[in-house]
Structure formats: structure tokens, C-alpha cells
Amino acid sequence: MSYPCIIYKRDDEETIFADNSPYHRTKRYLVTVIDADPDSTIPDKVGALPLSRYLRNFVAKNLNHDVYVLYF
């Protein structure tokens, strides 16, 4: 894998019910931006997406990981 990179995975699905049946479903994704630069602008761009929420940051193997939750 080469850095910077973005890794995403489908994490959950939010369902709204009406009359005991699924009315509206929204898929939730975990998006992780991995970069050696702690001041990278890539996380800012992911954070600016509609329905994006910042979750956490952590460092592993000298790489910065910024984790977001996105709904589509």
C-alpha cells in the first residue's frame, strides 16, 4: 500500500420504519485517511463531504489515521 491512502468499509445501516416496515435505509461507512503528514489536507476534504462526521485520530507505525463516518 502506498501513502497517503483512503480505506473504507461498510459499517452499518440505519433504518427508519413506518407501519412496521422499512421506510428509508441509509448505509454507513467508516472512512480512514492514512498519511505520514500530520497536517495533510486530505482529512479536511473528507470532513467537508455531506453527512460526514469526524470520529477519531490515532497513530500507528508512524502513520496518522483520521477516521470518519459517512452516510450514503
CHARMM-style PDB file with segment names, atoms N, HN, CA, C and O in Angstrom:
ATOM      1  N   MET     1       0.848  -1.164   0.000  1.00  0.00      PROA
ATOM      2  CA  MET     1       0.000   0.000   0.000  1.00  0.00      PROA
ATOM      3  C   MET     1       0.898   1.233   0.000  1.00  0.00      PROA
ATOM      4  O   MET     1       1.914   1.270   0.694  1.00  0.00      PROA
ATOM      5  N   SER     2       0.521   2.230  -0.773  1.00  0.00      PROA
ATOM      6  HN  SER     2      -0.304   2.201  -1.337  1.00  0.00      PROA
ATOM      7  CA  SER     2       1.292   3.473  -0.784  1.00  0.00      PROA
ATOM      8  C   SER     2       0.472   4.566  -0.093  1.00  0.00      PROA
ATOM      9  O   SER     2      -0.757   4.577  -0.145  1.00  0.00      PROA
ATOM     10  N   TYR     3       1.186   5.471   0.547  1.00  0.00      PROA
ATOM     11  HN  TYR     3       2.185   5.462   0.590  1.00  0.00      PROA
ATOM     12  CA  TYR     3       0.543   6.511   1.358  1.00  0.00      PROA
ATOM     13  C   TYR     3       0.783   7.875   0.746  1.00  0.00      PROA
ATOM     14  O   TYR     3       1.863   8.105   0.201  1.00  0.00      PROA
ATOM     15  N   PRO     4      -0.159   8.780   0.808  1.00  0.00      PROA
ATOM     16  CA  PRO     4      -1.426   8.725   1.528  1.00  0.00      PROA
ATOM     17  C   PRO     4      -2.437   7.813   0.831  1.00  0.00      PROA
ATOM     18  O   PRO     4      -2.376   7.592  -0.378  1.00  0.00      PROA
ATOM     19  N   CYS     5      -3.368   7.291   1.633  1.00  0.00      PROA
ATOM     20  HN  CYS     5      -3.417   7.470   2.616  1.00  0.00      PROA
ATOM     21  CA  CYS     5      -4.420   6.449   1.073  1.00  0.00      PROA
ATOM     22  C   CYS     5      -5.699   6.600   1.881  1.00  0.00      PROA
ATOM     23  O   CYS     5      -5.692   7.108   3.002  1.00  0.00      PROA
ATOM     24  N   ILE     6      -6.794   6.148   1.289  1.00  0.00      PROA
ATOM     25  HN  ILE     6      -6.800   5.735   0.378  1.00  0.00      PROA
ATOM     26  CA  ILE     6      -8.093   6.151   1.948  1.00  0.00      PROA
ATOM     27  C   ILE     6      -8.616   4.726   1.936  1.00  0.00      PROA
ATOM     28  O   ILE     6      -8.667   4.082   0.888  1.00  0.00      PROA
ATOM     29  N   ILE     7      -9.003   4.238   3.106  1.00  0.00      PROA
ATOM     30  HN  ILE     7      -8.961   4.761   3.957  1.00  0.00      PROA
ATOM     31  CA  ILE     7      -9.585   2.911   3.233  1.00  0.00      PROA
ATOM     32  C   ILE     7     -11.011   3.090   3.727  1.00  0.00      PROA
ATOM     33  O   ILE     7     -11.258   3.860   4.656  1.00  0.00      PROA
ATOM     34  N   TYR     8     -11.946   2.384   3.112  1.00  0.00      PROA
ATOM     35  HN  TYR     8     -11.745   1.758   2.357  1.00  0.00      PROA
ATOM     36  CA  TYR     8     -13.327   2.493   3.574  1.00  0.00      PROA
ATOM     37  C   TYR     8     -13.966   1.118   3.640  1.00  0.00      PROA
ATOM     38  O   TYR     8     -13.583   0.196   2.920  1.00  0.00      PROA
ATOM     39  N   LYS     9     -14.950   1.003   4.524  1.00  0.00      PROA
ATOM     40  HN  LYS     9     -15.261   1.751   5.109  1.00  0.00      PROA
ATOM     41  CA  LYS     9     -15.706  -0.235   4.622  1.00  0.00      PROA
ATOM     42  C   LYS     9     -17.117   0.086   5.078  1.00  0.00      PROA
ATOM     43  O   LYS     9     -17.343   1.031   5.834  1.00  0.00      PROA
ATOM     44  N   ARG    10     -18.050  -0.706   4.610  1.00  0.00      PROA
ATOM     45  HN  ARG    10     -17.866  -1.474   3.996  1.00  0.00      PROA
ATOM     46  CA  ARG    10     -19.431  -0.537   5.033  1.00  0.00      PROA
ATOM     47  C   ARG    10     -19.539  -1.025   6.466  1.00  0.00      PROA
ATOM     48  O   ARG    10     -19.113  -2.133   6.793  1.00  0.00      PROA
ATOM     49  N   ASP    11     -20.113  -0.187   7.316  1.00  0.00      PROA
ATOM     50  HN  ASP    11     -20.459   0.713   7.051  1.00  0.00      PROA
ATOM     51  CA  ASP    11     -20.081  -0.444   8.746  1.00  0.00      PROA
ATOM     52  C   ASP    11     -21.449  -0.798   9.320  1.00  0.00      PROA
ATOM     53  O   ASP    11     -21.549  -1.660  10.192  1.00  0.00      PROA
ATOM     54  N   ASP    12     -22.488  -0.150   8.845  1.00  0.00      PROA
ATOM     55  HN  ASP    12     -22.406   0.550   8.136  1.00  0.00      PROA
ATOM     56  CA  ASP    12     -23.810  -0.331   9.435  1.00  0.00      PROA
ATOM     57  C   ASP    12     -24.857   0.210   8.472  1.00  0.00      PROA
ATOM     58  O   ASP    12     -24.529   0.750   7.415  1.00  0.00      PROA
ATOM     59  N   GLU    13     -26.100   0.060   8.848  1.00  0.00      PROA
ATOM     60  HN  GLU    13     -26.366  -0.378   9.706  1.00  0.00      PROA
ATOM     61  CA  GLU    13     -27.189   0.620   8.053  1.00  0.00      PROA
ATOM     62  C   GLU    13     -28.239   1.139   9.018  1.00  0.00      PROA
ATOM     63  O   GLU    13     -28.664   0.431   9.931  1.00  0.00      PROA
ATOM     64  N   GLU    14     -28.651   2.370   8.811  1.00  0.00      PROA
ATOM     65  HN  GLU    14     -28.306   2.945   8.069  1.00  0.00      PROA
ATOM     66  CA  GLU    14     -29.672   2.974   9.648  1.00  0.00      PROA
ATOM     67  C   GLU    14     -31.007   2.841   8.930  1.00  0.00      PROA
ATOM     68  O   GLU    14     -31.138   3.219   7.766  1.00  0.00      PROA
ATOM     69  N   THR    15     -32.003   2.298   9.638  1.00  0.00      PROA
ATOM     70  HN  THR    15     -31.897   1.991  10.584  1.00  0.00      PROA
ATOM     71  CA  THR    15     -33.306   2.049   9.031  1.00  0.00      PROA
ATOM     72  C   THR    15     -34.381   2.823   9.780  1.00  0.00      PROA
ATOM     73  O   THR    15     -34.432   2.802  11.010  1.00  0.00      PROA
ATOM     74  N   ILE    16     -35.239   3.505   9.028  1.00  0.00      PROA
ATOM     75  HN  ILE    16     -35.197   3.522   8.029  1.00  0.00      PROA
ATOM     76  CA  ILE    16     -36.402   4.183   9.591  1.00  0.00      PROA
ATOM     77  C   ILE    16     -37.625   3.353   9.208  1.00  0.00      PROA
ATOM     78  O   ILE    16     -37.806   2.987   8.047  1.00  0.00      PROA
ATOM     79  N   PHE    17     -38.455   3.067  10.200  1.00  0.00      PROA
ATOM     80  HN  PHE    17     -38.308   3.365  11.143  1.00  0.00      PROA
ATOM     81  CA  PHE    17     -39.615   2.220   9.979  1.00  0.00      PROA
ATOM     82  C   PHE    17     -40.901   3.038   9.947  1.00  0.00      PROA
ATOM     83  O   PHE    17     -41.019   4.053  10.633  1.00  0.00      PROA
ATOM     84  N   ALA    18     -41.853   2.592   9.153  1.00  0.00      PROA
ATOM     85  HN  ALA    18     -41.757   1.768   8.595  1.00  0.00      PROA
ATOM     86  CA  ALA    18     -43.204   3.150   9.105  1.00  0.00      PROA
ATOM     87  C   ALA    18     -44.168   1.979   8.951  1.00  0.00      PROA
ATOM     88  O   ALA    18     -44.002   1.154   8.052  1.00  0.00      PROA
ATOM     89  N   ASP    19     -45.163   1.900   9.811  1.00  0.00      PROA
ATOM     90  HN  ASP    19     -45.297   2.570  10.542  1.00  0.00      PROA
ATOM     91  CA  ASP    19     -46.117   0.778   9.793  1.00  0.00      PROA
ATOM     92  C   ASP    19     -45.409  -0.571   9.868  1.00  0.00      PROA
ATOM     93  O   ASP    19     -45.778  -1.520   9.177  1.00  0.00      PROA
ATOM     94  N   ASN    20     -44.381  -0.638  10.722  1.00  0.00      PROA
ATOM     95  HN  ASN    20     -44.082   0.134  11.284  1.00  0.00      PROA
ATOM     96  CA  ASN    20     -43.616  -1.865  10.968  1.00  0.00      PROA
ATOM     97  C   ASN    20     -42.866  -2.389   9.741  1.00  0.00      PROA
ATOM     98  O   ASN    20     -42.476  -3.556   9.710  1.00  0.00      PROA
ATOM     99  N   SER    21     -42.666  -1.555   8.752  1.00  0.00      PROA
ATOM    100  HN  SER    21     -42.983  -0.607   8.777  1.00  0.00      PROA
ATOM    101  CA  SER    21     -41.897  -1.934   7.565  1.00  0.00      PROA
ATOM    102  C   SER    21     -40.776  -0.923   7.353  1.00  0.00      PROA
ATOM    103  O   SER    21     -40.921   0.246   7.710  1.00  0.00      PROA
ATOM    104  N   PRO    22     -39.662  -1.360   6.778  1.00  0.00      PROA
ATOM    105  CA  PRO    22     -38.588  -0.411   6.485  1.00  0.00      PROA
ATOM    106  C   PRO    22     -39.071   0.656   5.500  1.00  0.00      PROA
ATOM    107  O   PRO    22     -39.562   0.342   4.416  1.00  0.00      PROA
ATOM    108  N   TYR    23     -38.923   1.916   5.897  1.00  0.00      PROA
ATOM    109  HN  TYR    23     -38.524   2.171   6.778  1.00  0.00      PROA
ATOM    110  CA  TYR    23     -39.372   3.031   5.065  1.00  0.00      PROA
ATOM    111  C   TYR    23     -38.186   3.681   4.345  1.00  0.00      PROA
ATOM    112  O   TYR    23     -38.275   4.015   3.163  1.00  0.00      PROA
ATOM    113  N   HSD    24     -37.083   3.856   5.064  1.00  0.00      PROA
ATOM    114  HN  HSD    24     -37.010   3.585   6.024  1.00  0.00      PROA
ATOM    115  CA  HSD    24     -35.905   4.513   4.492  1.00  0.00      PROA
ATOM    116  C   HSD    24     -34.660   3.898   5.126  1.00  0.00      PROA
ATOM    117  O   HSD    24     -34.587   3.736   6.344  1.00  0.00      PROA
ATOM    118  N   ARG    25     -33.674   3.556   4.279  1.00  0.00      PROA
ATOM    119  HN  ARG    25     -33.733   3.688   3.290  1.00  0.00      PROA
ATOM    120  CA  ARG    25     -32.417   2.986   4.765  1.00  0.00      PROA
ATOM    121  C   ARG    25     -31.256   3.836   4.293  1.00  0.00      PROA
ATOM    122  O   ARG    25     -31.215   4.287   3.149  1.00  0.00      PROA
ATOM    123  N   THR    26     -30.307   4.045   5.204  1.00  0.00      PROA
ATOM    124  HN  THR    26     -30.341   3.679   6.134  1.00  0.00      PROA
ATOM    125  CA  THR    26     -29.099   4.800   4.886  1.00  0.00      PROA
ATOM    126  C   THR    26     -27.893   3.964   5.293  1.00  0.00      PROA
ATOM    127  O   THR    26     -27.790   3.533   6.442  1.00  0.00      PROA
ATOM    128  N   LYS    27     -26.982   3.735   4.353  1.00  0.00      PROA
ATOM    129  HN  LYS    27     -27.066   4.085   3.420  1.00  0.00      PROA
ATOM    130  CA  LYS    27     -25.780   2.953   4.630  1.00  0.00      PROA
ATOM    131  C   LYS    27     -24.734   3.837   5.299  1.00  0.00      PROA
ATOM    132  O   LYS    27     -24.567   5.006   4.952  1.00  0.00      PROA
ATOM    133  N   ARG    28     -24.033   3.247   6.270  1.00  0.00      PROA
ATOM    134  HN  ARG    28     -24.168   2.297   6.552  1.00  0.00      PROA
ATOM    135  CA  ARG    28     -22.974   3.974   6.973  1.00  0.00      PROA
ATOM    136  C   ARG    28     -21.632   3.337   6.643  1.00  0.00      PROA
ATOM    137  O   ARG    28     -21.497   2.113   6.647  1.00  0.00      PROA
ATOM    138  N   TYR    29     -20.646   4.174   6.358  1.00  0.00      PROA
ATOM    139  HN  TYR    29     -20.756   5.168   6.355  1.00  0.00      PROA
ATOM    140  CA  TYR    29     -19.302   3.723   6.020  1.00  0.00      PROA
ATOM    141  C   TYR    29     -18.291   4.315   6.995  1.00  0.00      PROA
ATOM    142  O   TYR    29     -18.428   5.462   7.419  1.00  0.00      PROA
ATOM    143  N   LEU    30     -17.284   3.535   7.347  1.00  0.00      PROA
ATOM    144  HN  LEU    30     -17.172   2.603   7.002  1.00  0.00      PROA
ATOM    145  CA  LEU    30     -16.134   4.036   8.076  1.00  0.00      PROA
ATOM    146  C   LEU    30     -15.046   4.343   7.054  1.00  0.00      PROA
ATOM    147  O   LEU    30     -14.639   3.469   6.289  1.00  0.00      PROA
ATOM    148  N   VAL    31     -14.585   5.570   7.045  1.00  0.00      PROA
ATOM    149  HN  VAL    31     -14.915   6.280   7.666  1.00  0.00      PROA
ATOM    150  CA  VAL    31     -13.570   6.012   6.095  1.00  0.00      PROA
ATOM    151  C   VAL    31     -12.333   6.421   6.885  1.00  0.00      PROA
ATOM    152  O   VAL    31     -12.404   7.277   7.767  1.00  0.00      PROA
ATOM    153  N   THR    32     -11.207   5.806   6.563  1.00  0.00      PROA
ATOM    154  HN  THR    32     -11.150   5.111   5.846  1.00  0.00      PROA
ATOM    155  CA  THR    32      -9.957   6.112   7.256  1.00  0.00      PROA
ATOM    156  C   THR    32      -8.959   6.697   6.269  1.00  0.00      PROA
ATOM    157  O   THR    32      -8.638   6.088   5.248  1.00  0.00      PROA
ATOM    158  N   VAL    33      -8.476   7.888   6.593  1.00  0.00      PROA
ATOM    159  HN  VAL    33      -8.737   8.383   7.422  1.00  0.00      PROA
ATOM    160  CA  VAL    33      -7.439   8.541   5.793  1.00  0.00      PROA
ATOM    161  C   VAL    33      -6.112   8.263   6.493  1.00  0.00      PROA
ATOM    162  O   VAL    33      -5.944   8.593   7.667  1.00  0.00      PROA
ATOM    163  N   ILE    34      -5.171   7.656   5.772  1.00  0.00      PROA
ATOM    164  HN  ILE    34      -5.308   7.387   4.819  1.00  0.00      PROA
ATOM    165  CA  ILE    34      -3.865   7.317   6.335  1.00  0.00      PROA
ATOM    166  C   ILE    34      -2.799   8.110   5.597  1.00  0.00      PROA
ATOM    167  O   ILE    34      -2.699   8.058   4.371  1.00  0.00      PROA
ATOM    168  N   ASP    35      -2.002   8.849   6.371  1.00  0.00      PROA
ATOM    169  HN  ASP    35      -2.083   8.891   7.367  1.00  0.00      PROA
ATOM    170  CA  ASP    35      -0.985   9.707   5.765  1.00  0.00      PROA
ATOM    171  C   ASP    35       0.160   9.885   6.754  1.00  0.00      PROA
ATOM    172  O   ASP    35      -0.061   9.929   7.964  1.00  0.00      PROA
ATOM    173  N   ALA    36       1.377   9.987   6.243  1.00  0.00      PROA
ATOM    174  HN  ALA    36       1.557   9.951   5.260  1.00  0.00      PROA
ATOM    175  CA  ALA    36       2.535  10.243   7.099  1.00  0.00      PROA
ATOM    176  C   ALA    36       2.567  11.690   7.580  1.00  0.00      PROA
ATOM    177  O   ALA    36       3.138  11.985   8.630  1.00  0.00      PROA
ATOM    178  N   ASP    37       1.955  12.591   6.814  1.00  0.00      PROA
ATOM    179  HN  ASP    37       1.491  12.351   5.961  1.00  0.00      PROA
ATOM    180  CA  ASP    37       1.937  14.018   7.140  1.00  0.00      PROA
ATOM    181  C   ASP    37       0.813  14.305   8.138  1.00  0.00      PROA
ATOM    182  O   ASP    37      -0.357  14.128   7.798  1.00  0.00      PROA
ATOM    183  N   PRO    38       1.135  14.741   9.358  1.00  0.00      PROA
ATOM    184  CA  PRO    38       0.082  15.027  10.331  1.00  0.00      PROA
ATOM    185  C   PRO    38      -0.773  16.239   9.961  1.00  0.00      PROA
ATOM    186  O   PRO    38      -1.875  16.397  10.487  1.00  0.00      PROA
ATOM    187  N   ASP    39      -0.283  17.091   9.065  1.00  0.00      PROA
ATOM    188  HN  ASP    39       0.612  16.962   8.638  1.00  0.00      PROA
ATOM    189  CA  ASP    39      -1.016  18.284   8.637  1.00  0.00      PROA
ATOM    190  C   ASP    39      -1.579  18.138   7.229  1.00  0.00      PROA
ATOM    191  O   ASP    39      -1.768  19.138   6.536  1.00  0.00      PROA
ATOM    192  N   SER    40      -1.844  16.934   6.805  1.00  0.00      PROA
ATOM    193  HN  SER    40      -1.691  16.122   7.368  1.00  0.00      PROA
ATOM    194  CA  SER    40      -2.393  16.677   5.470  1.00  0.00      PROA
ATOM    195  C   SER    40      -3.751  17.360   5.306  1.00  0.00      PROA
ATOM    196  O   SER    40      -4.510  17.486   6.267  1.00  0.00      PROA
ATOM    197  N   THR    41      -4.049  17.796   4.089  1.00  0.00      PROA
ATOM    198  HN  THR    41      -3.432  17.694   3.308  1.00  0.00      PROA
ATOM    199  CA  THR    41      -5.346  18.432   3.812  1.00  0.00      PROA
ATOM    200  C   THR    41      -6.411  17.422   3.393  1.00  0.00      PROA
ATOM    201  O   THR    41      -7.582  17.778   3.263  1.00  0.00      PROA
ATOM    202  N   ILE    42      -6.019  16.179   3.184  1.00  0.00      PROA
ATOM    203  HN  ILE    42      -5.068  15.890   3.290  1.00  0.00      PROA
ATOM    204  CA  ILE    42      -6.981  15.151   2.757  1.00  0.00      PROA
ATOM    205  C   ILE    42      -8.083  14.942   3.797  1.00  0.00      PROA
ATOM    206  O   ILE    42      -9.253  14.887   3.417  1.00  0.00      PROA
ATOM    207  N   PRO    43      -7.765  14.822   5.098  1.00  0.00      PROA
ATOM    208  CA  PRO    43      -8.847  14.667   6.076  1.00  0.00      PROA
ATOM    209  C   PRO    43      -9.833  15.838   6.066  1.00  0.00      PROA
ATOM    210  O   PRO    43     -11.024  15.638   6.302  1.00  0.00      PROA
ATOM    211  N   ASP    44      -9.357  17.044   5.800  1.00  0.00      PROA
ATOM    212  HN  ASP    44      -8.389  17.207   5.609  1.00  0.00      PROA
ATOM    213  CA  ASP    44     -10.255  18.204   5.726  1.00  0.00      PROA
ATOM    214  C   ASP    44     -11.242  18.056   4.573  1.00  0.00      PROA
ATOM    215  O   ASP    44     -12.406  18.439   4.691  1.00  0.00      PROA
ATOM    216  N   LYS    45     -10.776  17.504   3.471  1.00  0.00      PROA
ATOM    217  HN  LYS    45      -9.830  17.193   3.376  1.00  0.00      PROA
ATOM    218  CA  LYS    45     -11.657  17.316   2.315  1.00  0.00      PROA
ATOM    219  C   LYS    45     -12.698  16.228   2.584  1.00  0.00      PROA
ATOM    220  O   LYS    45     -13.852  16.360   2.178  1.00  0.00      PROA
ATOM    221  N   VAL    46     -12.296  15.164   3.262  1.00  0.00      PROA
ATOM    222  HN  VAL    46     -11.358  15.057   3.592  1.00  0.00      PROA
ATOM    223  CA  VAL    46     -13.258  14.114   3.619  1.00  0.00      PROA
ATOM    224  C   VAL    46     -14.264  14.663   4.628  1.00  0.00      PROA
ATOM    225  O   VAL    46     -15.455  14.363   4.543  1.00  0.00      PROA
ATOM    226  N   GLY    47     -13.796  15.458   5.570  1.00  0.00      PROA
ATOM    227  HN  GLY    47     -12.829  15.703   5.639  1.00  0.00      PROA
ATOM    228  CA  GLY    47     -14.679  16.056   6.566  1.00  0.00      PROA
ATOM    229  C   GLY    47     -15.664  17.044   5.986  1.00  0.00      PROA
ATOM    230  O   GLY    47     -16.697  17.311   6.598  1.00  0.00      PROA
ATOM    231  N   ALA    48     -15.373  17.591   4.822  1.00  0.00      PROA
ATOM    232  HN  ALA    48     -14.533  17.374   4.324  1.00  0.00      PROA
ATOM    233  CA  ALA    48     -16.266  18.560   4.178  1.00  0.00      PROA
ATOM    234  C   ALA    48     -17.370  17.887   3.360  1.00  0.00      PROA
ATOM    235  O   ALA    48     -18.269  18.570   2.868  1.00  0.00      PROA
ATOM    236  N   LEU    49     -17.320  16.565   3.207  1.00  0.00      PROA
ATOM    237  HN  LEU    49     -16.590  16.011   3.607  1.00  0.00      PROA
ATOM    238  CA  LEU    49     -18.359  15.860   2.456  1.00  0.00      PROA
ATOM    239  C   LEU    49     -19.688  15.923   3.209  1.00  0.00      PROA
ATOM    240  O   LEU    49     -19.700  15.951   4.439  1.00  0.00      PROA
ATOM    241  N   PRO    50     -20.806  15.945   2.482  1.00  0.00      PROA
ATOM    242  CA  PRO    50     -22.112  15.943   3.154  1.00  0.00      PROA
ATOM    243  C   PRO    50     -22.292  14.678   4.003  1.00  0.00      PROA
ATOM    244  O   PRO    50     -21.872  13.590   3.608  1.00  0.00      PROA
ATOM    245  N   LEU    51     -22.909  14.831   5.149  1.00  0.00      PROA
ATOM    246  HN  LEU    51     -23.250  15.714   5.470  1.00  0.00      PROA
ATOM    247  CA  LEU    51     -23.199  13.735   6.081  1.00  0.00      PROA
ATOM    248  C   LEU    51     -21.936  13.027   6.566  1.00  0.00      PROA
ATOM    249  O   LEU    51     -21.945  11.818   6.799  1.00  0.00      PROA
ATOM    250  N   SER    52     -20.851  13.787   6.716  1.00  0.00      PROA
ATOM    251  HN  SER    52     -20.844  14.768   6.526  1.00  0.00      PROA
ATOM    252  CA  SER    52     -19.593  13.263   7.222  1.00  0.00      PROA
ATOM    253  C   SER    52     -19.414  13.721   8.661  1.00  0.00      PROA
ATOM    254  O   SER    52     -19.725  14.861   9.007  1.00  0.00      PROA
ATOM    255  N   ARG    53     -18.903  12.809   9.503  1.00  0.00      PROA
ATOM    256  HN  ARG    53     -18.650  11.883   9.222  1.00  0.00      PROA
ATOM    257  CA  ARG    53     -18.674  13.149  10.903  1.00  0.00      PROA
ATOM    258  C   ARG    53     -17.315  12.594  11.313  1.00  0.00      PROA
ATOM    259  O   ARG    53     -17.010  11.426  11.070  1.00  0.00      PROA
ATOM    260  N   TYR    54     -16.503  13.445  11.936  1.00  0.00      PROA
ATOM    261  HN  TYR    54     -16.751  14.393  12.133  1.00  0.00      PROA
ATOM    262  CA  TYR    54     -15.187  13.033  12.418  1.00  0.00      PROA
ATOM    263  C   TYR    54     -15.356  12.123  13.623  1.00  0.00      PROA
ATOM    264  O   TYR    54     -16.146  12.418  14.519  1.00  0.00      PROA
ATOM    265  N   LEU    55     -14.618  11.017  13.651  1.00  0.00      PROA
ATOM    266  HN  LEU    55     -13.975  10.777  12.923  1.00  0.00      PROA
ATOM    267  CA  LEU    55     -14.752  10.061  14.735  1.00  0.00      PROA
ATOM    268  C   LEU    55     -13.532  10.063  15.654  1.00  0.00      PROA
ATOM    269  O   LEU    55     -13.672  10.230  16.865  1.00  0.00      PROA
ATOM    270  N   ARG    56     -12.340   9.880  15.090  1.00  0.00      PROA
ATOM    271  HN  ARG    56     -12.226   9.745  14.106  1.00  0.00      PROA
ATOM    272  CA  ARG    56     -11.146   9.824  15.938  1.00  0.00      PROA
ATOM    273  C   ARG    56      -9.873   9.910  15.093  1.00  0.00      PROA
ATOM    274  O   ARG    56      -9.901   9.835  13.864  1.00  0.00      PROA
ATOM    275  N   ASN    57      -8.753  10.072  15.812  1.00  0.00      PROA
ATOM    276  HN  ASN    57      -8.730  10.133  16.810  1.00  0.00      PROA
ATOM    277  CA  ASN    57      -7.431  10.083  15.199  1.00  0.00      PROA
ATOM    278  C   ASN    57      -6.546   9.172  16.028  1.00  0.00      PROA
ATOM    279  O   ASN    57      -6.649   9.139  17.254  1.00  0.00      PROA
ATOM    280  N   PHE    58      -5.668   8.428  15.349  1.00  0.00      PROA
ATOM    281  HN  PHE    58      -5.584   8.455  14.353  1.00  0.00      PROA
ATOM    282  CA  PHE    58      -4.678   7.648  16.071  1.00  0.00      PROA
ATOM    283  C   PHE    58      -3.455   7.486  15.183  1.00  0.00      PROA
ATOM    284  O   PHE    58      -3.529   7.627  13.963  1.00  0.00      PROA
ATOM    285  N   VAL    59      -2.330   7.188  15.820  1.00  0.00      PROA
ATOM    286  HN  VAL    59      -2.270   7.073  16.811  1.00  0.00      PROA
ATOM    287  CA  VAL    59      -1.063   6.992  15.109  1.00  0.00      PROA
ATOM    288  C   VAL    59      -0.645   5.543  15.287  1.00  0.00      PROA
ATOM    289  O   VAL    59      -0.635   5.018  16.401  1.00  0.00      PROA
ATOM    290  N   ALA    60      -0.302   4.904  14.176  1.00  0.00      PROA
ATOM    291  HN  ALA    60      -0.310   5.330  13.272  1.00  0.00      PROA
ATOM    292  CA  ALA    60       0.195   3.529  14.199  1.00  0.00      PROA
ATOM    293  C   ALA    60       1.302   3.410  13.156  1.00  0.00      PROA
ATOM    294  O   ALA    60       1.134   3.819  12.007  1.00  0.00      PROA
ATOM    295  N   LYS    61       2.418   2.852  13.565  1.00  0.00      PROA
ATOM    296  HN  LYS    61       2.554   2.520  14.498  1.00  0.00      PROA
ATOM    297  CA  LYS    61       3.571   2.666  12.682  1.00  0.00      PROA
ATOM    298  C   LYS    61       3.988   3.982  12.014  1.00  0.00      PROA
ATOM    299  O   LYS    61       4.304   4.011  10.824  1.00  0.00      PROA
ATOM    300  N   ASN    62       3.984   5.056  12.785  1.00  0.00      PROA
ATOM    301  HN  ASN    62       3.728   5.032  13.751  1.00  0.00      PROA
ATOM    302  CA  ASN    62       4.370   6.404  12.330  1.00  0.00      PROA
ATOM    303  C   ASN    62       3.476   6.937  11.210  1.00  0.00      PROA
ATOM    304  O   ASN    62       3.904   7.795  10.438  1.00  0.00      PROA
ATOM    305  N   LEU    63       2.249   6.443  11.113  1.00  0.00      PROA
ATOM    306  HN  LEU    63       1.901   5.746  11.740  1.00  0.00      PROA
ATOM    307  CA  LEU    63       1.279   6.948  10.146  1.00  0.00      PROA
ATOM    308  C   LEU    63       0.070   7.487  10.903  1.00  0.00      PROA
ATOM    309  O   LEU    63      -0.384   6.884  11.875  1.00  0.00      PROA
ATOM    310  N   ASN    64      -0.439   8.615  10.452  1.00  0.00      PROA
ATOM    311  HN  ASN    64      -0.070   9.105   9.662  1.00  0.00      PROA
ATOM    312  CA  ASN    64      -1.601   9.247  11.065  1.00  0.00      PROA
ATOM    313  C   ASN    64      -2.866   8.696  10.430  1.00  0.00      PROA
ATOM    314  O   ASN    64      -2.987   8.646   9.205  1.00  0.00      PROA
ATOM    315  N   HSD    65      -3.807   8.283  11.269  1.00  0.00      PROA
ATOM    316  HN  HSD    65      -3.709   8.324  12.263  1.00  0.00      PROA
ATOM    317  CA  HSD    65      -5.080   7.728  10.822  1.00  0.00      PROA
ATOM    318  C   HSD    65      -6.191   8.649  11.292  1.00  0.00      PROA
ATOM    319  O   HSD    65      -6.362   8.845  12.495  1.00  0.00      PROA
ATOM    320  N   ASP    66      -6.948   9.216  10.367  1.00  0.00      PROA
ATOM    321  HN  ASP    66      -6.809   9.057   9.389  1.00  0.00      PROA
ATOM    322  CA  ASP    66      -8.121  10.027  10.684  1.00  0.00      PROA
ATOM    323  C   ASP    66      -9.348   9.242  10.244  1.00  0.00      PROA
ATOM    324  O   ASP    66      -9.476   8.886   9.072  1.00  0.00      PROA
ATOM    325  N   VAL    67     -10.252   8.973  11.187  1.00  0.00      PROA
ATOM    326  HN  VAL    67     -10.148   9.263  12.138  1.00  0.00      PROA
ATOM    327  CA  VAL    67     -11.409   8.119  10.918  1.00  0.00      PROA
ATOM    328  C   VAL    67     -12.670   8.973  10.893  1.00  0.00      PROA
ATOM    329  O   VAL    67     -12.913   9.789  11.782  1.00  0.00      PROA
ATOM    330  N   TYR    68     -13.458   8.763   9.856  1.00  0.00      PROA
ATOM    331  HN  TYR    68     -13.261   8.100   9.133  1.00  0.00      PROA
ATOM    332  CA  TYR    68     -14.727   9.490   9.667  1.00  0.00      PROA
ATOM    333  C   TYR    68     -15.861   8.491   9.480  1.00  0.00      PROA
ATOM    334  O   TYR    68     -15.640   7.348   9.080  1.00  0.00      PROA
ATOM    335  N   VAL    69     -17.068   8.936   9.771  1.00  0.00      PROA
ATOM    336  HN  VAL    69     -17.247   9.864  10.096  1.00  0.00      PROA
ATOM    337  CA  VAL    69     -18.279   8.177   9.491  1.00  0.00      PROA
ATOM    338  C   VAL    69     -19.015   8.933   8.399  1.00  0.00      PROA
ATOM    339  O   VAL    69     -19.263  10.131   8.534  1.00  0.00      PROA
ATOM    340  N   LEU    70     -19.370   8.244   7.315  1.00  0.00      PROA
ATOM    341  HN  LEU    70     -19.168   7.271   7.205  1.00  0.00      PROA
ATOM    342  CA  LEU    70     -20.124   8.856   6.221  1.00  0.00      PROA
ATOM    343  C   LEU    70     -21.405   8.083   5.994  1.00  0.00      PROA
ATOM    344  O   LEU    70     -21.426   6.855   6.080  1.00  0.00      PROA
ATOM    345  N   TYR    71     -22.469   8.804   5.704  1.00  0.00      PROA
ATOM    346  HN  TYR    71     -22.452   9.802   5.633  1.00  0.00      PROA
ATOM    347  CA  TYR    71     -23.759   8.185   5.390  1.00  0.00      PROA
ATOM    348  C   TYR    71     -24.099   8.440   3.926  1.00  0.00      PROA
ATOM    349  O   TYR    71     -24.002   9.568   3.440  1.00  0.00      PROA
ATOM    350  N   PHE    72     -24.500   7.371   3.226  1.00  0.00      PROA
ATOM    351  HN  PHE    72     -24.579   6.455   3.620  1.00  0.00      PROA
ATOM    352  CA  PHE    72     -24.919   7.487   1.830  1.00  0.00      PROA
ATOM    353  C   PHE    72     -26.170   6.666   1.634  1.00  0.00      PROA
ATOM    354  OT1 PHE    72     -26.707   6.614   0.528  1.00  0.00      PROA
TER     355      PHE     72
END
